[in-house]
């Protein structure tokens, strides 16, 4: 049964809503009907959420499959926590014209979770 992944899916789902709401609120304040309206700040808010949506579903599927295949809950927590921390760091430090170490760590953690989970699943298969 997949139980630990459920925790991280729920937390990450809430984070997705926060990122989406932030973009929507900004859009309303700036009276931007669709797209970014040529506004750099709106573009970044949209990319913050889009980047999240590009990586989190795959990572959660991979983690969930590992749990389904019987990987112990401690390892699932490590992967889930790394993904959550990575996504928070990436979102918080994704700012206009700024390349920051925390943002890079966030992106790196996300990539690491996807890579480790993918390789682990392949070793289970073979």
N, C-alpha and C positions, 0 to 999 in steps of 0.2 A: 504494500500500500504506500502511496505517495503522501507523506504527512508533513515533512519538513519543507519541501518545496512549496507547499501551500502557504506557509508563513511568508516566505520571500516573495511569492507571487502577489500576495495581498499587500505587503509593504511597497513593493515596486509599482503595483497598480495605483496605490494612493499617490506615490511620487509622480507618476505619469499625469494624474489629474492635477496636481499642483503645477507642473510645468505647462500643461495645456491651459489651465486657468490664467496663469501669469501672462501667457501670450494673448489670450482673449481679452483680459482686462486692459492690457496695453493697447490692443487694437481698438477697443472702445474709447479709451482716453484720447487716442490720437485720431479718432474718427477714420480709421482705415477699414474700408469695406472688405477687401479681399487681398490676398497676397501680403507683401510687406509694404506696399505703397511707396516704395523707394526709401523707406525709413530704415537706417542701419540697425537701430535698437530693436525694432520689430523683427527684422530679419534674424537677428541673433536669438531672440526669444523663440521664434519659430524653429530655428536650427537646434536649439537646446532640446526642445521637445522631439523634433524629428530624429536627432541622433539617438535619443533614448529609445524611440520606437524602432529604429533600425537594428539595434543590438540586443535589447532586453528579451524580446520574444524567443529568439533563437537560444540565447543563454539559458532561459528558464526551461525550454524544452530539453536541452541537453542535460541540465541538472536533474530535471524530473525523470528522464530516462535512466540516469545513473541510479537514482533512488529506487526506481522501479526494478532495476536489475539487482538490487540488494546491497548497494554500497552503503556502508554504515552512516548513521545519521550525523556523526561528528564531521565526516568529510563533506556531507551535503551542506551542513551549517557553514563550514569554511568557504565553500564555493558560493553559497548564497550571500553570506556576509561580505565577501570580497566583491561580489557583483553590486550589492547595495551600496557599499562604501564607495566603490568606483563610480557609480552613477551619480551619487550625491556630490562627490568631489568634482566630477566633470561638469555637472550642471551649475554648481555654485561658482566655479572659477572660469566659466565660459563667458568671457567679457570681451567687449569691443577692443580689438587691436592688442590684446594682451595674451601672450603665451606664458602660461604659468606652470610651475612645477606641480602644484596640486592637480591642475587640469590634466596634465600629462600622466600623472600617477593614476588618476581616475580612468583615463582611456586605456592605460596599460593594464590595470586590474581587470577591466572588462575583457580586453583581448586575451589576457592570461586565463580567465575563467572559460572563455570559449575554446581556447586551444587545449587546455588541460582536460576539459570535459570531452572534447571531440576525440582526443588521443585515447583517453581512458575508455570511451565507448568502443573505439576500434579495437583496443586490446581485449575487451570483453568479447567482441564478435569473433575475433580470430583466435 
